[in-house]
Amino acid sequence: MFSVFKKKSNFQEEKEVETVDKDTSLDKNSNSQSQLHLIKQNEENLLHNLEVRIEDSANQTENLINAIDSIANRVEEQVKHIYSVVDEVSHYSAMAEELYASSNDSYRTASATLDVVEEGSKAVNNTIESMGEINQSMSNVLNEIDSLRTSISQIEDILNIIRGIAKQTNLLALNANIEAARAGDAGRGFAVVANEVKKLADRSAESADHISDIIKDIQDNVNTTIRAVENSNIKVREGSSVAQESRIAFEEIEKAIKDMIQMINEITEAISLQTKSLESIVLSTDEMEKSSEKAMSMVESAMMNTQFTMATLKELNQVTKLLDGMTRKLLEQQEIVGEKEPIIINLALSSPIQTLDPAMCNVMESLRFLNNIHTGLLTISDTGDVIPSIAKTWYVEDDNLTWIFNLRNDATFHNGKKVTAYDVKYSLERLLSPKLNSPNTWFIDYIEGAKDFMAGKTNEVEGIQVLDEYRLSIKLENPFSGFLLLLSHGCCAVMDREELKGGNFVGCGPYILDSYEEDEYRLVANPNFIGGKPYCDVIEAKVGDKEALENFINGEYDFYIVEDKKDYETLKFHELGENIKFVDLVATFYIGFKLKNTSSPYVQPRIRQAINHAINKQRIIDELFGGLAVEAKCIIPPGLVPYDHVKGYEYNPQKAKKIIMEEGIDLNRPLVFLSGEKPHPMLKLVEEDLNAIGITCEYKKVSNEALARAHELQEGFDMYFSGWYADTLDPSSFIKPLFMPGNQTNLSAYENEQVVELVEKATRTTNPRKREELYMEIQRIISEDAPNVPILHPQNGVCTKADIHNVNLSSLAMLKYDNIIKYI
């Protein structure tokens, strides 16, 4: 056994050393050649991509120049309108001052009128008093006349007595004459006396008759006087009544004038305030005029600076070309032999790609993969911002509805065919097609005519029009500030329309799908990609590797996405842990209620609130995510919509029990979770929390195919687990898919007319502040309705090998493979 280790001769040792040195030299040379190949490719791609980016910047700068020019025109129009407003306000201010003066005159006139009315009222009162005195005098006269009538009656009685006496006297005289005649001469003297007495009686009777006639005349005059006095008394009473009415009228006139004076006073004060306000407005319009002039000056300055930027970009482009030439010469001086080996990036996917059709994809990991194969008019950068892709420039017309897109004329599909506006129109209409029944129609269903097309009423979408081969217009139903964000989503990818008709998904993204099997996908770089050639030639993705983290540590994969506590705890004590970059995702993990399960006691509004109180969210974060998450109060993360105004549901199992007791539900029936073949670990902790308040749980597992139709599964299920990643940095990317009726991603089948109205109003609102307020109100309503239990907003990290760089996970959980660089 030891002979094997006998000592070698010096000659043998020298030969072996020479051989080892030669082999080492060959290995070093081979390694050096590989590095040179890698450097050359990276340099070539870097310079080419820099040229592409400069060209894109130039296009956007030109677009910016056009936009600034449009702004300049609008500012100029605004200045003209401001001048007009200043003139109108000045004119109105003068009118207000005249009105103020007229109002003062009216006030003085009304005050004078009030004085006259008060004097008239006094005169009427005096008249009423005089009428009263006259009426009293008339009453006294009537009383006196009544006394006179009584006296006349008494005189008549006396005259009647006198007439009686006269008659008796005549009878006595007659008797006396008779007796005198009987006495003869002796009675002659008595006869004379008798005759005289008779004459006296006759004269008394005549006088009585005469007095009677006079008394009768007096009586007639008295009666006439009485009638006249009574008529006068009636007139006096009528006059008194009229005077009373006049007094009431004067009082009403006086009150009306006083009210009018008060109103005039208020009007005068209002006009005074308005005049002061108009003075402020005039000053403000003057300031506005100055500000507009400054704005015009700033726009002109911005125009000049942008033109300088354009000139700088042109110079930078020239420098880039010079740098490209110098780099090529420098590389040519290096002796690079042998064939270049492809640069390969290896990565792991947790599950198979949902579908190869981007229009039908709504699973985050699948979309992340497909976004590297396809692209649309616009795309999203690593930071979540919209950047140009097939469309090099775009603008909106004066109606704020019609968007014009100018396409690049050098964009090609993976099969070499040029991308045209007809392909864009076909791809967008296919997304909306009722035959396809995509879950992503909400991204563009606000285009004019989209709803009629989706309902099968029309053969094309009226709002999508091809202007020429490389120009397209898209008209919206209402102005929508989030349009470009949603249009940049992966489901709006543009594909070869002829290939689509045959069921093939041929896109124009940075990578081409070279081959795929059940557990492996292979992508190759698209050398003609409009965004610049990818730095790495091949992407090899392995599916369903249960030991993915361990294999990453052992070097099988080039990067790994850290999602939970287990991953982080494993990596943070490894040297690779130094390469982890964390990012807060615009996402929410939640459990939702199946609201259409009419037989379930657990979907009642108050029980939903009780279950919200029962779940310990922080425990889930600590035990499963190791702190790589924050507790969620609402579905929409606070980065998109503030939610301090929402009360939420604090962890309070006692309160949950109290609500359940008050509602009196039967807890003997278990709560049924809809689940795939392998329930999410979060549900285990949720189950424990629900058990603590007396609710038992069970799982009803369905196939992945059935789970894809989870929105249809309502009866027989109480709750489900889900997570939603924002498709864009806009709150509508949560509200529309998760809470609008009819959407396939609305797994709870939630319906609220008020929410629908507010969402439609928010879509039409262009003012950012008002739009945010609308979504805050939507957030509040949904929180009170509690159709789900928001658990957490996750944080992810990306860990890379030492030779892998520029792996950037965006806040939307997207990752651009074409930006990844590999070098030693």
C-alpha positions, 0 to 999 in steps of 0.5 A: 500500500505504501509503495504507491507513495514511494519517492519520485526522481528529480526528473519525474518531479520536474516533468510533472511540475512542467505539465502542471504549469502548462495545464494551469497556464491553459486553464488560466488562458481559457478562463481569461478568454471566457472573461474577455468574451463576457466583457466584450459581450457586456460592453457591446450590449451596454453600448448598444443599450445605452444608444437605445436609451439615449434614442428613447430619451431623445424621443421622450425629450421631443415629446416633452418639447411638443408637450411644453409647446402645447403648454405654452399655447395653453398658457398663452390662451390662459393669459388671454382669458386672464386679461379678459377676466381682469377686464370683466372683474374690473367692470363688475367691480365698477358696477358693484360700486355703482350698485353700492351707491344706489343701495345707499340712495335707496336706503336714504329714500326708504328712510325718508319714506318711513318718516312720511309714513309715520307722519301719515300714520299719526294723521290717520290716528288723529282723524280716527280720534276726530271721527270718534269725537264727531261720532260722540257729538252726533250721539249727543245731538241725537239725544237732544233731538230725542228730548225735543221730540219728547217735548214736542209730544208733550206740547201736542198733549197740551194743545189737545188739552187746550182744544178740549178746553176750547170745545168746553168753552164753546159749549159753555158759551152756547149754553150761556147764550141760551140762558141769556136769551131765556133771561131776555134783557136781563141776560143781554150782558151775560150774552155779550160775555158769552160771545166773547168767551166763545170768540176766545175759545175759537181763537184758542182752538185756532191757535192750538191748530196753528201751533199744532201745524207748527209742531208738525212742521217741527216734528217733520224737521226733527225727523229729517234732522234725525235721519240726516244725523243718522246718515251722518253717523253711518258715514262717520262710522264708515269713515272711522272704519276706513281710517282704521283700515288706513291705520292698519295699511299704514302699519303694514307699510311701515313694517314693510318699509322697515323690513325693506330698510333692513334688507337694503342695509344687509344688501348694502353690507353684502355689496360692501363685502363683495366690493372688498372681495372684488378688490381682492379678486382684482388684486389676485387677478393682477397677481395671476396675470403676473404669475401667468407671465412668469409661467410663460417665461418659465415655459419658454425657459423650459422649452429652451432647456429641453432643446438644450437637453435634446442637443446634449443628447445628440452630443451624447449619442455622438460620444456613445458612438465614439466610445463604441468605436474605441471600445471595439478597437480596444477589444480587437487588440485583445486576442480573443480565441475560441467560440463564445459560450452563452451567458446563462441565468438559472432561476427557480419558479415555485409553480408552473406558468399559469398560461402562456397567453398574457391576456389571460394571466393574473397570477403574479409569478406567471406574469413576472415571467411573461413580462420578459417575453412580451411587451406592449405600447408601454411597459413598466420600469424596475421602479414601477414607472411607465416607460416607452416600448412599442410606442416611442411617443404619445400625446392626448388631444384637446378633448383630454380623451383621445390619445395618439400613439406613434409607434417605432417603425423598427419593432419586430416580433420574435418571428421577424415580422414588423409590429404595426398599429393593426397588431396593436388594435387586434391585441387590445380588442382580443383582450376585450373579446367576449369569446376570450372571456379574459379576467383582465378586461377591467384594464381597458374597458373604459375605452369608448365602445369597449362595453358594447364590444364586450356585450357582442353589440359591435364587431370592433371597439369604436375608440381604437382606430388605426391612423396609419401603419405606425400611428394609433388613436385610443379614445376614452369614455371619460378623462382618466389619469391612470390610463397610461399606467393600466395600458402598460400592464402585461395583459395589454401585450402586443402579439402577432395577430396572424399567429394569434389566430392560429393559437400561437403567442408570438410577442416582441419582448426581450426574450423568446420562449425557446422551449418548455416542458412541465418542469423547465422553461428556456428563454433565449435573448431577442437580438432585435428587442427594441429596448436593447439586447439583453445582457444574458443570452439564456434564461433557464427556469426550473419549476417546483424545486422543493429544495430551491433555497438549498440549491441556490446556496449550492450555486445551482441558481443565480438569484433567489427571491426571499419571501418568508421567515424560513428563507431569511433565517437561512440566508442571513447567517450565510455569506450570501446574506450580504447580497440581499436587497429588500423591497416593500411590495404594493401587495396584500395577503388576506382571507375573504368571505364567500358572500353568496354562500346564503346558508352560511352563518359566518358571512353575516356582516357582524360575524365578518367583523367578529372574525376580523377581531379574532385574527392575530395578524402580528403573530402571523407576521412574526411566525411566518414572515420573520418581520418581512411584512407589515400589518394590514388595516385595509386591502389597499396599501397605505402607499397608494391611499392613506388609511388613517381615517379608517378605524379598522379591526384591532385584535380583540378575541373577547370582543369577537366572542361578544359579537358572536354571542349577541348574534346568537349563531350556531357554532356547531357548524364548522367554517369551511375554507376553500383550498388547493391541494396544499393549504397556505401555512397562514390558514393554520394560524388563522384556524387556531385563532378561530378555534380560540373563539369557539369556531371550528374549521375544516378545509374543502380542497379542490383541484388547481383547475377548479381553484382557477374558477374560485369566483364561481365557487360560492355555496358550500364555502365560507372563506378562502385565502388569497394575495393580490399584487398591484398591477400598477401604482394606482388604487384602482388596481386593487378596487376594480379587480377585487370589489367590482361586480362581475370581475373574475378576480372578485372572489367574494362576489362583493357588491355595493352600489355606492362603491360602484358609483364612487369608483366610476366617479374616481375614474372620471376625476382628473384632480389627484386630490379629489380622486384620492379623497374618493378612494379614501371613502371607498376604502372606508366603506369596504372596511366597514362592510368587511368582505375580507380580513386584510392580514399583511403587506409583504416585503420581499428580498432578492439574494444574488450570487457574487457574479450576478448584478442588477437584479431589481425586484420592483414594488409591483413584484416584477423583475426584468431579466434583460437588465441582469448582468453577469461578470466576475 
